[in-house]
Amino acid sequence: MDPEHRLVVCVVPGKRTAENTGALVRDFHRRTAGRLMGLITTDEYAPYRGAILEAYGVTVTPPRTGKRGRPRKSYKVPPAGLNYATVHKTRSKGRVVKIEQRIIYGTAGSVGAALTRSASSRAVNTSFVERQNGTDRNRNARKTRKSYCFSKAWSVHQAITYFTMYSYNFCWPVRTLRVKGRATAL
């Protein structure tokens, strides 16, 4: 999700698995033409780190040593300019008592600079995605909690998910966005 424009860039319906996480990051990479974003933030779900490195990483091939044996394998490293931070939530008795940011790729200075340039937030957080998930559950009765509405066929569930995201992006005016030249919200 692009927090500055409230645009849902891509969605992968289904369970939260490493495979779907990889598909989401690859789709985001494709839709943004591989450009590095100012800052990527997620929760601490472990597959994000590998998926982001796989999509954006630069392949390094170690030089041959001339010695006997199998040569070292190629590996990926994060490119310069890739800033990725996670949100770590400490819970006590089911409540969040502490929130910390953890920088995975990039430096504290580069992440701080990205946050300074951001028009939507000054802290590493996942609140925009969490708010979007709430909006999605509100707009799609199949995703509400404790409901009799459900999808019998997975293809119908996927279709309604894509439809609600499309209508959110292109048919729903986001009231929190400002129009240039006016101080009032839409």
N, C-alpha and C positions, 0 to 999 in steps of 0.2 A: 504494500500500500504506500502511495505517495502522500505523506502527511500534509504537505504544503498545499496540495490541490484536492485532497480527499478523493483521489482516484485509486480505485482498486485495479492494480496493473494486471494481476493474474490470480487465478484460483484453481486449486486442484481438489475436487470433491473427494471425500473418502476419509478413512481412518488416518490418524497421525502416525505414519510409519516412516522409516528411513527412505524407502523407495518413493513415497509421495513427497517427502521433503526434497529429495534430489530432483524430482520432476518439477516441483515448484520453482526451485532455484534456477534450473536449466531454462524453464519457460520465461522467468523474469529476465534472465541473461539474454535470451533471444529477443524478447520484446523491447528491450532497451539497447539493442544492437551492441551488447558487450561493453557499453560505457561503464566506467566506475562511478558509483553513486558517491555522494559526499560522505554519507555514513549509513551503514546497514546495522539495524538493531533487531535483536530477537530475544526470546527468553533463552534459558540454558538447555534447551533440547539438544542433545549431543550431535545428532546427524547434521544440523545446520553447518557446523564448522567444516566438516568434510565436504559437504555439498557446495559450499561457497568456495572453498579452495579448488575443488574439481572444476567448477564453472569459470572462475576468474584467475586461477593460478597459472603461473608461467612454468613450463616444463624445463627442468635443468638436467642435462645429460652429463654425468661425471666423465672426465677425460680418462682414457685408457692409461693404465699404469705401466704396461709392458711386462707385468709379472704374470705368471701362470695362474690359471683359475678363471672363474666366471667374473666378468666385469660387473661393476656396480650398476644397479637399476636406475633408470631415470626417475625423478621425483618432481613434485610441484612445490613451488614456493609462492607466497602471496606477492603480487606486484606492488611496486611503490605506489602509494596513493590509495590502496585498499584499506578502508577503515571499517572495522567490524567490532561492535561491542555488544555485550549481553547484559541482561538485567538479572541479578541474583536476588531472590526474595527469601528472607528468613522468616519462618512461620513459628508461631507459638500458640498452641491450643486452637489451631485452625485459622488464626488471624495473622496477617502480615505485620511483623513488628519492625522489620528493617529492610531497606532496599539499597543495594549496592550496584555500581556499574563495574563491569569487568571488560577490559580491552583485550580482544583476541588477536586482531590484526591491526597494525598501525601503532601509533604512539599516543601518549596522553596529550601531547601538543597538537597533533593532527586531528584527533577526535575533538579536542576543545575548540580548535579552529572551525571544524565542520559545524559544531553546535552554535558557535558565534554567528556563522553565516546563515543558519537556519532561521526561516521566518515563522516556524511553527513551534519550536521547542528549544529549551536551553539545557535539557538534561537527557541522558540516555534513558529511554522508556519504551514501553510497548502499549501505552494507553490508547494510541490511535487504532491499532489493530484490535485491541480488546473492545473498544467502542464500536468498531465496525462489526465485530462478531455479534455484539448485542443487537445492533441494527439489523443484521442479517437474520438473526433468530426472530426478531419482531416482524420482519417483512415476509418470512417464509415459515408458515405454520408447521411445516414438516420438521423444523429444527427446534421448535419450542420444547421446553421441558415439561414433562408430565402432560402430554397431549394425546388425544385420540387420532390426530392427523399424522399419517405416516405414509411412506412410499412403499408400495408393494414391489415395484420394479426399480432396480438400480438406475436404469436409463431415465426413468421419469424423475428420480431424485437429482441426477446430474443436470437434466434439462432445466428444472426449476431453479437449481442453484445458479446456472449460467444466466438464466433469464433475470433473476433478482439482482445479480451483479451488474448486468447490462443496464437494467432500468435504474439502478442506483447511480451508475456512472453517467448516463446520458439523459435521463428523464427527471431526476430528482434534484431540485436546486438545494445546495447545501447552504443553510442559513448562516453558518459561521464564517463563510468566505466573504471577503470584502470586494467591492467593485472599485477599480482605480478611479480616483477623483471624488469618491463619496466616502463619508465616514460611517454610513449606515450599512448594516448587513443586508444581504439579499432577502 
